[in-house]
Amino acid sequence: VRKVALARPHYQFVMIGPADMSKEVVSVGIERLKLLPNVHFLGKKKYEQLPAYAHRFSIGTVPFLINEMMDCVSPIKFYEYCAYGIPTITSYMPEMESYTCDFVACYKTADEYLQLLDLFLTEKVRQKAKDLAPKLALENTWHNRTDTMTSFFESSTDSMAV
């Protein structure tokens, strides 16, 4: 995040949520980020307040620290950004590969993130996200996922019956 913020000083980076200071490396990194004039930590907000903030975002980012736990993560924040019609860039996670499209992408390096950031700020990409991302979010509601799982288990049970 620091490298990207330094490379794009005319962009504003807004972080919402508690800054996890439990690990020294994270704590030091956050303190260094707070020194940058274009990085803003707003702290934890009530869930009801988040749409008002999100509607001001040009791009949604899910900058997870990548480790072995990320192999089984599906970030809820991604679906929320889609519901708001916001182009979204996430750290690389296997779960996110199937969602990559004109307005959703994963990055592995700061340089990749910079390229995606510039591309996703174009009007063409932002309009596509506005038009198509909410549909993607609706296809992934808890209700729809439950229906998919139920259908899968029912068909598995049917095929096992003799």
DRENTI-171815 format. One line per 2 residues: their letters; for each residue x, y, z of N, C-alpha, C, O. Coordinates in Angstrom, 3 decimals, padded with zeros to 6 digits. Atoms other than C-alpha are relative to their C-alpha. Example, Ala and Ser with C-alpha at 12.3 -4.5 7.8 and 13.67 -1.06 7.14 Angstrom:
2
AS = 000.890:-001.190:000.000:012.300:-004.500:007.800:000.900:001.200:000.000:001.936:001.181:000.665 ~ -000.820:-001.190:-000.060:013.670:-001.060:007.140:-000.770:001.090:000.730:-000.261:002.198:000.899
//
This chain:
162
VR = 000.839:-001.192:000.000:000.000:000.000:000.000:000.880:001.249:000.000:000.585:002.225:-000.691 ~ -000.907:-001.157:-000.061:002.851:002.369:000.828:000.611:000.298:-001.364:000.634:001.450:-001.797
KV = -000.614:-000.191:001.312:004.566:001.836:-002.519:-001.003:000.597:-000.992:-000.661:001.492:-001.765 ~ 001.047:-000.494:000.904:001.310:002.440:-004.388:-000.370:001.440:000.341:-000.504:002.272:-000.555
AL = 000.355:-001.361:-000.418:000.421:005.539:-002.351:001.102:000.994:-000.358:000.817:002.124:-000.755 ~ -001.117:-000.879:000.382:003.885:006.997:-002.951:000.065:000.207:-001.509:000.411:001.291:-001.979
AR = -000.050:-000.092:001.459:003.668:006.254:-006.672:-001.160:000.806:-000.582:-001.059:001.319:-001.697 ~ 001.178:-000.743:000.460:000.234:007.918:-006.970:-000.407:001.022:001.060:-001.454:000.877:001.690
PH = 000.288:-000.959:-001.072:000.366:010.938:-004.637:-001.276:000.805:-000.232:-001.808:001.395:000.708 ~ 001.223:-000.751:000.289:-002.632:012.529:-006.389:-001.264:-000.845:000.228:-002.373:-000.332:000.085
YQ = 001.130:000.858:-000.356:-004.878:009.544:-005.454:-000.127:-000.009:001.519:000.868:000.111:002.235 ~ 000.249:000.087:-001.436:-006.479:009.306:-002.015:-000.336:-001.453:000.349:-001.187:-002.066:-000.296
FV = 000.213:001.374:-000.444:-006.376:005.943:-000.228:-000.667:000.044:001.372:-000.092:000.538:002.342 ~ 000.793:-000.068:-001.220:-009.047:005.534:002.427:-000.185:-001.401:000.567:-000.675:-002.300:-000.116
MI = 000.112:001.288:-000.685:-008.947:002.673:004.928:-001.072:000.110:001.076:-001.035:000.996:001.929 ~ 001.058:000.035:-001.005:-012.028:001.828:006.948:000.115:-001.314:000.752:000.292:-002.376:000.154
GP = -000.087:001.195:-000.830:-011.927:-000.597:009.830:001.119:000.141:001.007:001.960:001.035:000.908 ~ -001.040:-000.076:-001.030:-009.772:-001.278:012.840:001.360:-000.337:-000.600:001.475:-001.239:-001.430
AD = -001.372:000.293:000.428:-006.040:-001.199:012.226:000.554:-001.019:000.975:000.801:-000.700:002.138 ~ -000.476:001.089:-000.856:-004.813:-004.527:013.593:001.447:000.240:000.390:002.355:000.104:-000.430
MS = -001.346:-000.301:-000.492:-001.822:-003.637:015.704:000.592:-001.191:000.746:001.586:-001.036:001.457 ~ -000.455:001.143:-000.787:-001.362:-007.147:017.090:001.343:-000.547:-000.457:002.035:-001.210:000.317
KE = -001.284:000.481:000.498:001.638:-007.913:014.913:000.916:001.191:-000.228:000.508:002.199:-000.806 ~ -000.930:-001.122:000.083:004.704:-005.718:015.051:000.189:000.477:-001.435:000.228:001.683:-001.681
VV = -000.217:-000.401:001.391:005.226:-005.760:011.278:-001.190:000.804:-000.525:-001.008:001.762:-001.278 ~ 001.199:-000.738:000.419:001.632:-004.599:010.724:-000.015:001.368:000.661:-000.284:002.374:000.005
SV = -000.010:-001.251:-000.753:001.911:-001.938:013.418:000.977:001.008:-000.597:000.636:002.176:-000.786 ~ -001.013:-000.881:000.589:005.106:-000.502:011.938:-000.453:000.478:-001.373:-000.292:001.651:-001.710
GI = 000.482:-000.366:001.334:003.608:-000.560:008.443:-001.111:001.031:000.046:-001.118:001.976:-000.743 ~ 001.110:-000.948:-000.128:000.455:001.245:009.529:000.509:001.357:000.463:000.072:002.387:-000.050
ER = -000.550:-001.272:-000.470:002.414:003.890:011.409:000.698:000.734:-001.141:000.601:001.958:-001.231 ~ -000.667:-000.630:001.149:004.475:004.536:008.252:-001.027:000.513:-001.006:-000.835:001.566:-001.615
LK = 001.057:-000.441:000.919:001.306:004.748:006.156:-000.684:001.265:000.502:-001.027:002.142:-000.291 ~ 000.680:-001.160:-000.583:-000.255:007.270:008.535:000.765:001.298:-000.238:000.195:002.383:-000.129
LL = -000.817:-001.185:000.266:002.602:009.649:007.710:-000.226:000.551:-001.410:000.155:001.686:-001.697 ~ 000.221:-000.440:001.380:001.553:009.865:004.061:-001.255:000.869:-000.088:-002.287:000.520:000.485
PN = 001.147:-000.912:000.060:-000.772:012.763:003.207:-001.182:-000.529:-000.816:-002.290:-000.004:-000.698 ~ 001.091:000.518:000.830:-002.832:010.694:000.742:-000.547:-001.337:000.490:-001.308:-001.991:-000.223
VH = 000.527:001.219:-000.616:-003.529:007.728:003.049:-000.760:000.407:001.260:-000.229:001.105:002.124 ~ 000.882:-000.412:-001.097:-006.407:008.102:005.492:-000.587:-001.224:000.697:-001.172:-002.088:000.045
FL = 000.589:001.066:-000.810:-007.431:005.735:008.298:-001.198:000.591:000.731:-001.046:001.462:001.588 ~ 001.215:-000.538:-000.612:-011.028:006.387:009.298:-000.450:-000.803:001.213:-001.360:-000.387:001.930
GK = 000.379:000.826:-001.142:-011.226:003.610:011.889:-001.238:-000.828:-000.285:-001.734:-000.890:-001.410 ~ 001.171:000.869:000.094:-014.107:001.291:012.549:-001.261:000.849:-000.147:-001.422:001.868:000.525
KK = 001.278:-000.688:000.217:-017.527:002.396:011.304:-001.144:-000.988:000.193:-000.963:-002.197:000.047 ~ 001.180:000.852:-000.117:-021.020:001.076:011.942:-000.358:-000.534:-001.385:-000.196:000.155:-002.392
YE = 000.314:000.654:001.271:-022.174:-001.331:009.253:-000.963:000.848:-000.841:-000.819:000.931:-002.061 ~ 000.995:-000.819:000.723:-025.101:000.958:008.340:000.637:001.211:-000.685:000.084:001.742:-001.648
QL = -000.671:-001.176:000.569:-022.641:003.778:007.577:000.830:-000.330:-001.242:001.146:000.567:-002.024 ~ -000.927:000.374:001.069:-020.532:001.821:005.078:-000.477:000.357:-001.409:000.345:000.789:-002.216
PA = 000.414:-000.384:001.354:-022.703:002.406:001.976:000.275:001.471:-000.327:000.632:001.797:-001.459 ~ -000.254:-001.424:000.251:-022.335:006.172:002.366:001.466:000.233:-000.359:001.775:001.074:-001.202
YA = -001.428:-000.113:000.338:-018.556:005.784:002.299:000.281:-000.652:-001.347:000.959:-000.072:-002.195 ~ -000.288:000.764:001.220:-018.510:003.165:-000.461:-000.462:000.728:-001.260:000.182:000.626:-002.303
HR = 000.499:-000.720:001.177:-020.564:005.335:-002.811:000.942:001.127:-000.434:000.789:001.676:-001.525 ~ -000.987:-001.027:000.361:-017.682:007.829:-002.773:001.274:-000.607:-000.570:002.131:000.114:-001.080
FS = -001.202:000.683:000.479:-015.075:005.205:-003.738:-000.022:-000.110:-001.518:-001.069:-000.369:-002.111 ~ -000.147:000.241:001.437:-013.815:005.046:-007.310:000.315:-001.466:-000.261:-000.108:-002.036:-001.266
IG = -000.403:001.401:000.088:-012.353:001.582:-006.745:-000.055:-000.595:001.398:000.275:000.069:002.381 ~ -000.065:000.723:-001.260:-012.764:-000.990:-004.008:001.233:-000.883:-000.016:001.551:-001.502:-001.032
TV = -001.202:000.822:-000.095:-009.641:-002.751:-002.812:-000.111:-000.938:001.190:-000.585:-000.553:002.259 ~ -000.087:000.983:-001.066:-009.227:-005.897:-000.754:001.483:-000.369:000.100:001.937:-001.329:-000.524
PF = -001.461:000.198:-000.058:-005.534:-005.689:000.199:000.432:-000.977:001.096:001.180:-000.615:002.003 ~ -000.345:000.984:-001.018:-005.236:-008.883:002.215:001.480:-000.347:-000.058:002.086:-000.385:-001.129
LI = -001.346:000.541:-000.088:-001.848:-010.020:003.406:-000.094:-001.445:-000.470:-000.886:-002.219:000.068 ~ 000.117:001.326:000.580:-001.263:-013.163:001.362:000.869:-001.000:000.756:002.069:-000.803:000.949
NE = -000.686:001.118:-000.638:-000.364:-016.363:003.174:-000.806:-001.266:-000.281:-001.780:-001.220:-001.032 ~ 000.663:001.271:000.297:-001.447:-020.015:003.181:-001.476:-000.015:000.379:-002.241:-000.787:-000.199
MM = 001.418:-000.059:-000.374:-004.758:-019.154:004.873:-000.861:000.575:-001.123:-002.063:000.312:-001.169 ~ 000.764:-000.638:001.070:-005.802:-017.176:001.793:-000.474:-000.983:-001.064:-001.282:-000.619:-001.918
DC = 000.430:000.995:000.981:-006.223:-020.387:-000.217:-001.468:-000.362:000.159:-002.053:-000.958:-000.746 ~ 001.398:000.367:-000.220:-009.693:-020.774:001.284:-000.832:001.202:000.447:-001.803:001.049:001.188
VS = 000.707:-001.218:-000.399:-010.854:-017.176:001.685:-000.841:000.528:-001.166:-000.397:000.568:-002.313 ~ 000.878:-000.682:000.946:-013.778:-015.571:-000.097:-000.429:001.296:000.688:-001.350:001.281:001.506
PI = 000.247:-001.237:-000.756:-013.805:-011.926:001.029:-001.388:000.592:-000.237:-001.751:000.925:-001.365 ~ 001.351:-000.566:000.084:-017.299:-010.645:001.775:000.040:001.424:-000.540:-000.867:001.847:-001.257
KF = -000.130:-001.378:000.467:-016.079:-007.106:001.111:-000.069:000.063:-001.529:-000.603:001.027:-002.076 ~ 000.053:000.042:001.464:-015.677:-008.082:-002.571:-001.444:000.059:-000.492:-001.755:000.827:-001.403
YE = 001.395:000.028:000.430:-019.396:-008.850:-002.904:-000.704:001.318:000.336:-001.587:001.763:-000.397 ~ 000.573:-001.298:-000.352:-020.280:-005.627:-001.119:000.397:001.058:-001.034:-000.443:001.844:-001.470
YC = -000.434:-000.942:001.030:-018.169:-003.607:-003.576:-000.776:-000.241:-001.300:-001.185:000.707:-001.969 ~ 000.762:000.303:001.213:-019.904:-005.422:-006.438:-001.432:000.526:000.116:-001.968:001.092:-000.837
AY = 001.371:-000.478:-000.206:-023.315:-004.604:-004.959:-000.091:001.509:-000.218:-001.111:002.012:-000.688 ~ -000.031:-001.450:000.196:-022.304:-000.927:-005.029:000.394:000.389:-001.422:000.383:001.572:-001.763
GI = -000.390:-000.297:001.381:-021.171:-001.226:-008.671:001.389:000.608:-000.114:001.632:001.444:-000.984 ~ -001.348:-000.571:-000.051:-017.522:-000.461:-007.860:001.003:-000.997:-000.585:000.998:-002.166:-000.199
PT = -001.073:000.893:000.462:-014.585:-001.911:-009.831:000.832:-000.416:001.214:001.045:000.377:002.131 ~ -000.670:000.524:-001.188:-012.616:-004.099:-007.432:001.323:-000.678:-000.347:001.421:-001.458:-001.294
IT = -001.320:000.598:000.127:-008.965:-005.051:-007.107:000.311:-000.685:001.321:000.232:-000.065:002.382 ~ -000.313:000.737:-001.218:-007.983:-007.764:-004.633:001.413:-000.569:-000.064:001.975:-000.768:-001.141
SY = -001.215:000.793:-000.059:-004.800:-009.380:-003.467:-000.337:-001.337:-000.666:-001.495:-001.753:-000.692 ~ 000.259:001.272:000.661:-004.379:-012.647:-005.326:-000.460:-001.050:001.007:000.210:-001.317:002.004
MP = 000.542:001.110:-000.776:-006.541:-015.392:-003.830:-000.616:-000.969:-000.989:-001.318:-000.531:-001.900 ~ 000.576:000.956:000.944:-007.502:-018.620:-005.624:-001.505:000.164:-000.190:-002.011:000.044:-001.305
EM = 001.459:-000.160:000.072:-011.176:-018.023:-004.798:-000.410:001.119:-000.957:-001.480:001.056:-001.563 ~ 000.361:-001.163:000.811:-011.111:-014.730:-006.703:000.265:-000.186:-001.491:-000.245:000.584:-002.304
ES = -000.340:000.203:001.411:-009.721:-016.123:-009.977:-001.232:-000.131:-000.891:-001.255:000.403:-002.000 ~ 001.178:000.221:000.842:-013.144:-017.177:-011.235:-000.820:001.277:-000.223:-001.690:001.307:-001.093
YT = 000.747:-001.252:000.137:-014.443:-013.610:-010.826:000.714:001.046:-000.854:000.131:002.082:-001.170 ~ -000.725:-001.013:000.771:-011.765:-011.804:-012.823:-000.724:000.273:-001.306:-001.162:-000.640:-002.007
CD = 000.698:-000.452:001.201:-013.299:-009.797:-015.634:000.431:001.438:-000.266:001.457:001.883:000.248 ~ -000.367:-001.376:000.353:-013.266:-006.268:-017.038:000.020:000.959:001.189:000.621:002.030:001.106
FV = 000.073:-000.909:-001.146:-013.967:-004.772:-013.601:000.403:-000.652:001.329:000.229:-000.057:002.393 ~ -000.507:000.705:-001.174:-012.522:-007.346:-011.162:001.360:-000.591:-000.354:001.500:-001.264:-001.375
AC = -001.330:000.541:000.271:-008.833:-008.229:-010.949:000.741:-000.281:001.298:000.440:000.291:002.345 ~ -000.868:000.333:-001.123:-006.250:-009.737:-008.622:001.418:000.468:-000.319:001.830:000.515:-001.478
YK = -001.393:-000.403:000.183:-002.717:-008.529:-008.086:000.893:-000.788:000.938:000.468:-001.227:002.006 ~ -001.000:000.666:-000.839:000.428:-010.155:-006.730:001.099:000.965:000.431:001.769:000.739:001.439
TA = -001.074:-000.949:-000.322:002.785:-007.168:-006.738:-000.562:001.419:-000.005:-001.644:001.677:-000.532 ~ 000.401:-001.409:-000.013:002.578:-003.434:-006.134:-000.045:000.546:-001.422:-000.919:001.352:-001.743
DE = -000.004:-000.471:001.388:003.458:-002.840:-009.795:-001.257:-000.450:-000.748:-001.824:000.318:-001.526 ~ 001.254:000.472:000.609:000.514:-004.996:-010.919:-001.173:000.828:000.511:-002.056:001.211:-000.256
YL = 001.079:-000.799:-000.579:-001.737:-003.099:-008.537:-000.031:001.400:-000.636:-001.106:001.909:-000.953 ~ -000.060:-001.327:000.627:-000.563:000.234:-009.981:-000.589:-000.014:-001.400:-001.344:000.888:-001.761
QL = 000.545:000.106:001.356:-001.367:-000.884:-013.523:-001.514:-000.155:000.033:-002.231:000.495:-000.728 ~ 001.443:000.215:-000.118:-004.803:-002.123:-012.482:-000.706:001.248:000.508:-001.797:001.580:000.045
LD = 000.577:-001.217:-000.556:-005.480:001.019:-010.488:-000.246:001.030:-001.108:-001.335:001.594:-001.208 ~ 000.142:-000.969:001.092:-004.870:003.250:-013.499:-001.060:-000.445:-001.005:-001.857:000.370:-001.469
LF = 000.991:000.523:000.952:-006.933:000.999:-015.791:-001.417:000.098:000.563:-002.342:000.515:-000.134 ~ 001.342:000.047:-000.584:-009.853:000.660:-013.373:-000.577:001.374:000.310:-001.768:001.492:000.600
LT = 000.520:-001.351:-000.190:-010.136:004.405:-012.929:-000.555:000.600:-001.292:-001.100:001.704:-001.274 ~ 000.543:-000.511:001.259:-011.102:004.804:-016.598:-001.525:-000.063:000.037:-002.108:-000.919:000.703
EK = 001.472:-000.058:000.022:-014.722:005.701:-017.293:-000.603:-001.287:-000.562:-001.654:-001.733:-000.102 ~ 000.507:001.231:000.612:-015.173:002.590:-019.452:-000.123:-001.120:001.038:-001.154:-001.788:001.114
VR = 000.017:001.054:-001.018:-014.273:000.216:-016.607:-000.997:000.341:001.103:-001.745:-000.528:001.551 ~ 000.922:-000.390:-001.074:-016.210:002.179:-013.996:-001.459:-000.170:-000.427:-002.300:-000.577:000.374
QK = 001.369:000.168:000.493:-019.334:002.153:-016.180:-000.380:-001.478:-000.095:-001.503:-001.859:000.237 ~ 000.263:001.433:000.076:-019.043:-001.579:-016.804:-000.297:-000.567:001.384:-001.218:-001.367:001.548
AK = 000.232:000.458:-001.373:-018.796:-002.190:-013.058:-001.365:000.466:000.495:-002.099:-000.293:001.127 ~ 001.298:-000.540:-000.428:-021.783:000.043:-012.423:-001.149:-000.802:-000.604:-002.163:-001.045:000.051
DL = 001.051:000.742:000.705:-023.812:-001.907:-014.986:-000.054:-001.480:000.386:-001.142:-002.038:000.525 ~ -000.047:001.457:-000.126:-022.668:-005.479:-014.300:000.330:-000.547:001.391:-000.091:-001.652:001.733
AP = -000.425:000.521:-001.305:-021.179:-005.802:-010.815:-001.166:-000.303:000.945:-001.110:-001.310:001.650 ~ 001.107:000.343:-000.899:-024.505:-005.627:-008.923:-000.632:-001.365:-000.322:-001.085:-002.069:000.581
KL = 000.533:001.320:000.385:-025.698:-008.672:-010.896:000.883:-001.102:000.576:000.377:-002.105:001.079 ~ -000.933:000.967:-000.564:-022.581:-010.562:-009.825:-000.248:-000.148:001.507:-000.223:-001.259:002.037
AL = 000.274:000.047:-001.441:-023.337:-009.654:-006.205:-001.295:-000.758:000.284:-001.350:-001.568:001.209 ~ 001.276:000.692:-000.201:-026.939:-010.847:-006.507:000.108:-001.502:-000.230:-000.599:-002.282:000.408
EN = -000.209:001.428:000.261:-025.748:-014.181:-007.898:000.722:-000.675:001.167:000.757:-001.904:001.240 ~ -000.791:000.548:-001.097:-023.667:-014.627:-004.734:-000.535:000.362:001.379:000.230:000.435:002.341
TW = 000.579:-000.256:-001.318:-026.064:-013.787:-001.936:000.059:-001.292:000.820:000.224:-002.379:000.267 ~ 000.008:001.198:-000.841:-026.147:-016.147:001.036:-001.134:-000.925:-000.416:-000.970:-002.145:-000.414
HN = 001.152:000.804:000.413:-029.573:-017.312:-000.147:000.342:-000.814:-001.254:000.079:-002.015:-001.307 ~ -000.354:000.714:001.228:-028.292:-018.185:-003.634:001.074:-001.050:000.245:001.016:-002.134:-000.335
RT = -001.044:000.989:-000.306:-025.215:-019.931:-002.253:-000.596:-001.198:000.746:-000.207:-002.340:000.502 ~ 000.666:001.092:-000.716:-027.409:-021.960:000.105:-000.779:-000.863:-000.974:-000.736:-002.090:-000.886
DT = 000.743:000.759:001.014:-029.647:-022.955:-002.814:000.932:-000.874:-000.832:000.612:-002.027:-001.123 ~ -000.973:000.767:000.784:-026.588:-024.049:-004.813:000.498:-001.202:000.795:000.584:-002.309:000.264
MT = -000.482:001.102:-000.837:-025.281:-026.137:-001.916:-001.090:-001.048:000.211:-000.820:-002.248:000.163 ~ 001.111:000.924:-000.209:-028.700:-027.658:-001.266:-000.208:-000.848:-001.242:-000.375:-002.064:-001.145
SF = 000.161:000.742:001.262:-029.061:-028.614:-004.941:001.118:-001.023:-000.179:000.876:-002.154:-000.598 ~ -001.139:000.907:000.131:-025.588:-030.136:-004.932:-000.175:-001.218:000.899:-000.009:-002.352:000.451
FE = 000.137:001.110:-000.928:-026.233:-032.231:-001.840:-001.207:-000.870:-000.331:-001.157:-002.087:-000.152 ~ 001.164:000.797:000.402:-029.685:-033.293:-003.052:000.343:-000.877:-001.190:-000.041:-002.046:-001.225
SS = -000.368:000.811:001.170:-028.250:-034.434:-006.397:001.008:-001.076:000.389:000.984:-002.170:-000.175 ~ -000.953:001.018:-000.475:-025.410:-036.243:-004.586:-000.722:-001.122:000.714:-000.394:-002.295:000.534
TD = 000.769:000.998:-000.722:-027.887:-038.002:-002.336:-000.824:-000.845:-000.968:-000.918:-002.061:-000.800 ~ 000.789:000.719:000.997:-030.097:-038.933:-005.313:000.856:-001.003:-000.762:000.416:-002.125:-001.013
SM = -000.860:000.887:000.759:-027.165:-040.432:-007.205:000.520:-001.156:000.853:000.930:-002.186:000.320 ~ -000.468:001.049:-000.894:-026.194:-042.465:-004.120:-001.110:-000.993:000.321:-000.841:-002.118:000.741
AV = 001.128:000.885:-000.321:-029.672:-043.927:-003.674:-000.079:-001.120:-001.024:000.100:-000.901:-002.223 ~ 000.105:001.153:000.903:-030.123:-047.389:-005.115:-001.310:-000.690:000.244:-001.611:-001.690:-000.407
//
